[in-house]
C-alpha cells in the first residue's frame, strides 16, 4: 500500500483498500452512512460531508484530534465533531435494537446450531474504558481497583452473529458488574414476567460477576470441590466456549475502531459518546458485510 499524502481532498485519491484502511469501511458503506444521517434530518442530497469523514477516521485510529484538524482542514474540529457524533448516535434506535420475538427465535436457533446450547439468545459482556480523571463528578467512583485506572464501563449483549443487541455505557468503573447490570434497562428485560425472555424461556449468558437469575446463567463457582460434580464441569466448559462470542465482539469493535482503546484523554461523557458511536458503526458495517473478516 502506498504512503498516503495528506494534502487537499486526499481521500478522493485512495483506492478501495486504502480507503478501507483509512476509514475502516468501504466507500459505499460510508456513502450509505451519510445518506442515513441526512435522511434523519430530511436532507436529500448526494454528498459525503468532510466532517463525517473526519469522525469516522478519528474512530478508526488513535491519532490526535489536532492531526485530524490538519488532515481535513477543519478549524476547531473537536467541538464540530462532537456535534456530528451526536448525529451518528441518533442512528442507534435503528441499528442497536432488542430482537423481536421472530428474531429471537432465529437467534436461539443460531446459537443451538453452532454451540448446542438450547434457548440461548444472547451473551452479556463488559469492557472497562479508561478515561481522563479530570472533570469527573467523583474520582473515587470512577476508579477501578483492579485496573488501577479511572474508567467507564461498556456493557453489551451480543447475538450469535456478533451483532450488538443492547448497550449500556457510562457507568463509573468503581461499580461492580452486578451493580451495573441491576441498574441498567437490561435488568428490566430479564425480570419482566410479560417480556419476551421470560414468556419464551429464553436465556442469556453472563460472567462470574453477574447475578445468577432464572434466565441469566453464569458459570458454577468452583470454590468448594465437594459441591462440584461432572455436570457442573461440563456446563462450565460449554459456558466458556459460548462466552467467546462476546470476546470476539469486543475484538471486532477494538480492531475496526481502535479509538475504543484510546479515549483516556476524554471525560466520561465524551468517552461514552465515542464508545456508543463505535457500537452503532460496528452494527452498521456488519449488516452490510463490510469486510468483516478483516476485523476478527
ROGU-37629 format. One record per residue (C-alpha): x, y, z; residue in three letters. Coordinates in steps of 0.5 Angstrom, whole numbers, plus 500, padded with zeros to 3 digits. Layout:
N
XYZALA ...
//
This chain:
296
500500500UNK 503507498UNK 504512503UNK 498517504UNK 500524503UNK 495529507UNK 494534502UNK 488537499UNK 482532499UNK 487526500UNK 481521501UNK 479522494UNK 486519491UNK 485513495UNK 484506492UNK 479501495UNK 484498500UNK 487505502UNK 480508504UNK 478502508UNK 485502512UNK 484510513UNK 476510515UNK 475502517UNK 469502512UNK 468502504UNK 467508500UNK 460505499UNK 458504506UNK 461511508UNK 456514503UNK 450510506UNK 452512513UNK 452520510UNK 445518507UNK 442515513UNK 445521517UNK 442526512UNK 435523511UNK 434523519UNK 435531518UNK 430531512UNK 436532507UNK 436529501UNK 443531497UNK 448527494UNK 454528498UNK 460526503UNK 461531509UNK 468532510UNK 466533518UNK 463526517UNK 470523514UNK 474526520UNK 469523525UNK 470516522UNK 477517521UNK 479519528UNK 475513531UNK 479508526UNK 486510529UNK 489513536UNK 492519533UNK 490526536UNK 485531534UNK 490536532UNK 492532527UNK 485531524UNK 484538524UNK 491539520UNK 489533515UNK 482535514UNK 483543514UNK 477544519UNK 479549525UNK 476548532UNK 475541529UNK 474537536UNK 467541538UNK 465541531UNK 466533531UNK 462532538UNK 456535534UNK 457530529UNK 458524533UNK 451526536UNK 448525529UNK 451518529UNK 449517536UNK 442518533UNK 442512529UNK 443508535UNK 435507535UNK 435504528UNK 442500529UNK 442497536UNK 435494538UNK 433489542UNK 431483538UNK 423482536UNK 420475538UNK 421473531UNK 429475531UNK 430472538UNK 427465535UNK 432466530UNK 438468534UNK 437462539UNK 437457533UNK 443460531UNK 446459538UNK 444452538UNK 446450531UNK 453453533UNK 454451540UNK 449446542UNK 446451548UNK 438451548UNK 434457549UNK 440462549UNK 439469545UNK 445473548UNK 451474552UNK 453479556UNK 460482557UNK 463489560UNK 469493558UNK 473498562UNK 475504558UNK 480509561UNK 478516562UNK 481522564UNK 480523571UNK 480531571UNK 473534571UNK 469528573UNK 464528579UNK 468524584UNK 475521582UNK 474515587UNK 467513584UNK 471512577UNK 477509580UNK 477501579UNK 482498584UNK 483492580UNK 486496574UNK 488502578UNK 485507573UNK 479511572UNK 474508567UNK 467508565UNK 464501563UNK 461499557UNK 456493558UNK 453490552UNK 449484550UNK 451481543UNK 448475539UNK 451469535UNK 453474529UNK 457479534UNK 451484533UNK 451489539UNK 443488541UNK 444492548UNK 448498550UNK 449501557UNK 455506557UNK 458511562UNK 457507569UNK 463509574UNK 469504574UNK 468503581UNK 462500581UNK 461492581UNK 459489574UNK 453486579UNK 451493581UNK 452496573UNK 447490571UNK 442491576UNK 442499575UNK 441498567UNK 435498563UNK 437491561UNK 435488568UNK 428490567UNK 428486560UNK 431480565UNK 426481570UNK 419483567UNK 415477567UNK 411479561UNK 417480557UNK 420476551UNK 425473555UNK 421470561UNK 415469557UNK 419464552UNK 424461557UNK 430465553UNK 437465556UNK 443470557UNK 450468559UNK 454472564UNK 460472567UNK 462470574UNK 461477577UNK 454478574UNK 448475579UNK 445469577UNK 438469575UNK 433465572UNK 434467565UNK 441469566UNK 446464567UNK 453464570UNK 459459571UNK 459455577UNK 464458582UNK 469452584UNK 470455591UNK 468448594UNK 470442590UNK 466437594UNK 460441592UNK 462441584UNK 460435580UNK 462433573UNK 455436570UNK 458443573UNK 464442570UNK 461440563UNK 457446564UNK 463451565UNK 466448559UNK 460450555UNK 459456558UNK 466459557UNK 466456550UNK 460461548UNK 462467552UNK 468467547UNK 462471543UNK 462477547UNK 470477547UNK 470476539UNK 465482539UNK 470487543UNK 476485539UNK 472487533UNK 470493536UNK 477495538UNK 480492532UNK 476496527UNK 475502531UNK 482503535UNK 479509539UNK 476505543UNK 482503547UNK 485510547UNK 479515550UNK 483516556UNK 484524555UNK 477525555UNK 472526560UNK 466521562UNK 461524557UNK 465524551UNK 468517552UNK 461515553UNK 459518546UNK 465516542UNK 464508545UNK 457509543UNK 458511536UNK 463505535UNK 458500537UNK 453503532UNK 458503527UNK 460496529UNK 453494527UNK 452499521UNK 458495518UNK 457488520UNK 449488517UNK 453491510UNK 458485511UNK 463491510UNK 470487510UNK 468484517UNK 474478516UNK 479484517UNK 477485524UNK 476479527UNK 
//
